[in-house]
Amino acid sequence: MSIGGLRVGLCGVGTVGLATVKILRDQSAMLAARCSQTVSITHVGARREVPHQDYAAARISRDVMDVARDPNVDVLVELIGGTTVARDLIKLAIEQGKHVVTANKALIAEHGNELILLAEQAGVQLRFEAAVAGGIPVIKTLREAMAANDVSEVAGIINGTGNFILTEMTTKGRSYEDVLAEAQALGYAEADPTFDVDGTDAAHKLVILASLAFGLPLDAEAPVKQGIQSITPEDLEFAASMGYRVKHLGIARRQGDRVEMRVHPTLIPEEKQLANVDGVLNAVMIKGDAVGELVLVGPGAGGAATASAVCADLADIARTAAGSGPALGVPIAQLKSQALVPAEDIESEWYVRLAASDCAGVMSDITQVLANHDVSIESLLQNPPREDQTTVSIVLLTQVASASVMTAVMQEITALTEVEKEFTLLRVEAFDQ
C-alpha cells in the first residue's frame, strides 16, 4: 500500500461506478479522517466514453486489464458485471498483489470459492459487501457483528425489482405484466428481467448469506427457485383477506445436520416486519442464539446505496491490510459442506387456490384427498360465484406438509372431474419457531 494513501483502480463506469467516483470525491476529507489516510481513484477502466465525467487526475484505460496491471493501484474495484471478463480481471489483480472490491453477486456465488482462496494465498483481500442487499451492511453484520452467534436462519427480501412488482400488484391491484413494464421504464428492471423475476438474482445472494451464516462453501446451484411470474392480483387479494402479504423471499435455514435453501413467493403474516417492507426496499432477517431475531431494512439497489457499500469495503482495506478478517468469516479451508434438504422434503404450511364447479360434494371430495395424505386444513375461504360464473375459487391454508406430499395432493385434487387443472400453490411462513 502506498505511503500517499490507498490508490484505487475503478473498472466499470455505469450507475454504481459513477456513484462511487462521486462519493470518493465528495467525501474525501471525511474518509481520510476515518481511515487515517486518503482513498482516491488513480486509474479508471472505462470501456466506453462517459461524456462530461470528471475523473480528476486519474489515468483512463479502455482495456480494464491495464488497471489490474498498474503498479500504482493498491485495490481494484470491479463493477463491470458478468462472470467471464470480471473473473479474469479479478484473478489478474490478485496475481498482481492487489486487494479487490466487487459488487458482483453472480461472480461470488459461482466462482467465489476459487477467487477467495486465491486472495488468501496471495495475502490480499477480496470484499463484496455491495453484492447483497445494496446499502444494507448485511455481510459485515454476519461476518463481524454476529461472530459470537450460532445462526440458525437467514431470510429476506433480497431483490428490489420483485418486491416493487409485488407491492404495486398488492396495493393497486395491477397485473404482473403492467407493473413489470413500469419497473423497466423506471430502471428497476433490466430489458431482460429474467434473473430478477425468476429468482436467480435472489438465489445468488442467498448463497452468499448462507455461506456466511453457516460456514458453507459457496454453491450457486444449491437454492430451490420459484419466480413471481405466475402470481395474480387474485392471489394477493385472497392472501390479504386472510391476514397475509406475499413477498418473494430467500430463505436459508438449518435443519439438524442439513440446510435448506430456497427462493420463492411466500405468504407472511401481515404483522411480521418483513411483510411490511415495500417498494424497492430490501430486508434481511437473521436469527442468532444470542441476539435473537435481527431485521435489517434499507435500499437494496441504486447507484448511491450500492456505491456506499463499495466505499465501506474500501474503508476497511484502508484501515488495515487484514480487512476485518476472512471474507466469509473463516478461511476457505475451514468451510464445511452440509447436506441440502431435497426440494421435495422441505416442509411448510401452504396456500392453495383452486377453481371448481359450484355443485354439491366438491368440497367433501377435496377435503377427503387432503385427509388421505394427513394434511390438515388451517382455514378455508370460498367466495360465492357471480351470475356469469360456473366455477368458484376455493382457497385453503394448510398446516405443515412437505412439498412431495403437496404435489401428490394437487395431482389427485386436479384429477377430480369438478376441479379445473390450473391452480396456485404457495408456501406460507410465520417465522415464529
Long-range contacts (C-beta under 8 A, 24 or more apart in sequence): 1-74, 1-321, 2-72, 2-74, 4-38, 5-32, 5-37, 5-38, 5-39, 5-40, 5-318, 6-35, 6-37, 6-38, 6-39, 6-40, 6-74, 6-75, 6-314, 6-317, 6-318, 7-40, 7-42, 7-43, 7-72, 7-73, 7-74, 7-75, 8-39, 8-40, 8-41, 8-42, 8-43, 8-73, 8-74, 8-75, 8-76, 8-77, 8-314, 9-41, 9-42, 9-43, 9-44, 9-45, 9-67, 9-68, 9-70, 9-73, 9-75, 9-76, 9-77, 9-93, 9-98, 10-41, 10-43, 10-44, 10-45, 10-58, 10-67, 10-77, 10-79, 11-44, 11-45, 11-64, 11-67, 11-68, 11-76, 11-77, 11-78, 11-79, 11-80, 11-89, 12-45, 12-46, 12-64, 12-77, 12-78, 12-79, 12-80, 12-81, 13-44, 13-46, 13-48, 13-50, 13-53, 13-79, 14-79, 14-81, 15-302, 15-303, 16-79, 16-103, 16-130, 16-303, 16-306, 16-307, 16-310, 17-77, 17-79, 17-307, 18-50, 18-53, 18-303, 19-303, 19-304, 19-306, 19-307, 20-77, 20-79, 20-307, 20-310, 20-311, 21-53, 21-55, 22-304, 22-307, 23-304, 23-307, 23-308, 23-311, 24-311, 24-314, 25-56, 27-311, 31-311, 31-315, 31-318, 34-315, 35-315, 35-318, 35-319, 36-318, 36-319, 37-318, 39-311, 39-314, 39-315, 39-318, 42-70, 42-72, 42-73, 43-67, 43-70, 43-72, 43-73, 45-80, 47-80, 64-89, 65-89, 65-92, 67-93, 68-92, 68-93, 68-96, 68-98, 69-96, 73-98, 74-98, 74-99, 75-99, 75-100, 75-101, 75-314, 75-317, 76-100, 76-101, 77-101, 77-102, 77-310, 77-314, 78-102, 78-103, 78-104, 78-107, 79-103, 79-104, 79-310, 81-106, 82-106, 82-107, 83-107, 83-110, 83-111, 87-111, 87-115, 90-115, 90-126, 91-115, 91-118, 94-118, 94-119, 94-122, 94-124, 94-126, 95-122, 97-122, 97-123, 97-124, 98-124, 99-124, 99-125, 99-126, 99-127, 99-317, 99-323, 100-124, 100-125, 100-126, 100-127, 101-127, 101-128, 101-130, 101-310, 101-313, 101-314, 101-317, 102-126, 102-127, 102-128, 102-130, 102-131, 103-128, 103-130, 103-131, 103-306, 103-309, 103-310, 104-128, 104-131, 105-131, 105-132, 105-201, 105-204, 105-205, 105-208, 106-201, 106-204, 106-220, 108-204, 108-208, 108-218, 109-203, 109-204, 109-205, 109-207, 109-208, 109-218, 109-220, 110-204, 110-218, 110-220, 112-208, 112-211, 112-218, 112-327, 112-328, 113-217, 113-218, 113-332, 113-335, 116-327, 116-328, 116-332, 117-332, 119-327, 120-326, 120-331, 120-332, 125-316, 125-317, 125-321, 125-322, 125-323, 125-327, 126-327, 127-313, 127-316, 127-317, 127-323, 127-327, 128-208, 128-313, 128-327, 129-309, 129-310, 129-312, 129-313, 130-306, 130-307, 130-309, 130-310, 130-313, 131-205, 131-208, 132-158, 132-205, 132-208, 132-209, 133-158, 133-205, 133-282, 133-284, 133-296, 133-298, 133-300, 134-160, 134-282, 134-298, 134-299, 134-300, 134-301, 134-302, 134-305, 134-306, 134-309, 135-298, 135-299, 135-300, 135-302, 135-304, 135-305, 135-306, 135-308, 135-309, 136-282, 136-284, 136-296, 136-297, 136-298, 136-299, 136-300, 137-296, 137-309, 137-312, 138-209, 138-284, 138-286, 138-296, 139-208, 139-209, 139-212, 140-312, 140-324, 141-286, 141-294, 141-296, 142-209, 142-212, 142-213, 142-286, 142-329, 143-212, 143-324, 143-325, 143-326, 143-327, 143-328, 143-329, 144-324, 144-325, 146-213, 146-286, 146-288, 146-291, 146-294, 147-329, 148-290, 149-288, 149-289, 149-290, 149-291, 150-288, 150-289, 150-290, 151-213, 151-214, 151-286, 151-287, 151-288, 151-289, 152-253, 152-254, 152-287, 152-288, 152-289, 153-213, 153-251, 153-252, 153-253, 153-254, 153-285, 153-286, 153-287, 154-206, 154-209, 154-210, 154-213, 154-250, 154-251, 154-252, 154-253, 154-284, 154-285, 154-286, 154-287, 155-249, 155-250, 155-251, 155-252, 155-253, 155-274, 155-284, 155-285, 155-429, 155-431, 156-249, 156-250, 156-274, 156-282, 156-283, 156-284, 156-285, 157-247, 157-248, 157-249, 157-274, 157-277, 157-281, 157-282, 157-283, 157-284, 157-300, 158-202, 158-205, 158-206, 158-209, 158-250, 158-282, 158-284, 158-300, 159-196, 159-201, 159-202, 159-205, 159-248, 159-282, 159-300, 160-188, 160-279, 160-280, 160-281, 160-282, 160-299, 160-300, 160-301, 161-188, 161-189, 161-193, 161-196, 161-197, 161-201, 161-280, 161-301, 162-196, 162-197, 162-202, 162-228, 162-248, 163-247, 163-248, 163-277, 163-278, 163-279, 163-280, 163-281, 163-282, 163-300, 164-188, 164-279, 164-280, 165-189, 165-197, 165-228, 166-228, 166-231, 166-236, 166-246, 166-247, 166-248, 166-265, 167-278, 167-279, 169-231, 169-233, 169-236, 170-236, 170-240, 170-245, 170-246, 171-278, 173-233, 173-237, 174-233, 175-232, 175-233, 176-228, 176-229, 176-231, 176-232, 188-280, 188-301, 197-227, 197-228, 197-229, 198-225, 198-227, 198-229, 199-223, 199-225, 199-226, 199-227, 199-248, 199-263, 199-264, 200-225, 202-248, 202-250, 202-263, 203-250, 203-261, 203-263, 205-250, 206-250, 206-251, 206-252, 206-261, 206-263, 207-261, 209-250, 209-252, 209-284, 210-252, 210-259, 210-261, 211-328, 211-335, 212-328, 212-329, 213-252, 213-286, 214-252, 214-254, 214-259, 214-338, 215-328, 215-329, 215-330, 215-334, 215-335, 215-336, 216-259, 216-335, 216-336, 216-337, 216-338, 217-332, 217-335, 217-336, 217-337, 218-328, 222-261, 222-340, 223-250, 223-261, 223-262, 223-263, 224-260, 224-261, 224-262, 224-263, 224-264, 224-343, 224-346, 225-262, 225-263, 225-264, 226-262, 226-263, 226-264, 226-265, 227-265, 228-265, 230-424, 231-265, 231-424, 232-424, 234-353, 234-393, 235-351, 235-353, 235-424, 235-426, 238-351, 238-353, 238-381, 238-393, 238-395, 239-267, 239-351, 240-270, 241-381, 242-379, 242-381, 242-395, 242-397, 243-269, 243-270, 244-268, 244-269, 244-270, 244-275, 244-351, 244-428, 245-270, 245-275, 245-276, 246-426, 247-274, 247-275, 247-277, 249-274, 249-429, 251-429, 255-341, 257-338, 257-339, 258-338, 258-339, 258-340, 258-341, 259-338, 259-339, 259-340, 259-341, 260-340, 260-341, 260-346, 261-340, 262-343, 262-346, 264-426, 264-427, 265-426, 265-427, 266-426, 266-427, 266-428, 266-429, 267-351, 267-397, 267-426, 267-427, 267-428, 267-429, 268-428, 268-429, 268-430, 268-431, 269-430, 272-430, 272-431, 273-297, 274-431, 285-431, 293-431, 343-403, 344-402, 344-403, 344-404, 344-407, 345-402, 345-403, 345-404, 346-402, 346-403, 347-400, 347-401, 347-402, 347-403, 348-400, 348-401, 348-427, 348-428, 348-429, 349-378, 349-397, 349-398, 349-399, 349-400, 349-401, 349-427, 349-428, 349-429, 349-430, 350-396, 350-397, 350-398, 350-401, 350-406, 350-425, 350-426, 350-427, 350-428, 351-395, 351-396, 351-397, 351-424, 351-425, 351-426, 351-427, 351-428, 352-395, 352-396, 352-397, 352-398, 352-410, 352-423, 352-424, 352-425, 353-393, 353-394, 353-395, 353-423, 353-424, 354-393, 354-394, 354-395, 354-396, 354-413, 354-414, 354-419, 354-420, 354-423, 355-391, 355-392, 355-393, 355-394, 355-419, 355-420, 355-422, 355-423, 356-391, 356-392, 356-394, 356-416, 356-418, 356-419, 356-420, 357-390, 357-391, 357-392, 357-418, 357-419, 358-385, 358-389, 358-390, 358-391, 358-392, 359-418, 361-418, 362-394, 362-416, 362-418, 362-419, 363-394, 365-416, 365-418, 366-394, 366-396, 366-413, 366-416, 366-419, 369-409, 369-412, 369-413, 369-416, 370-396, 370-398, 370-409, 372-412, 373-401, 373-405, 373-408, 373-409, 374-401, 374-405, 375-399, 375-401, 375-405, 375-406, 375-409, 391-420, 397-428
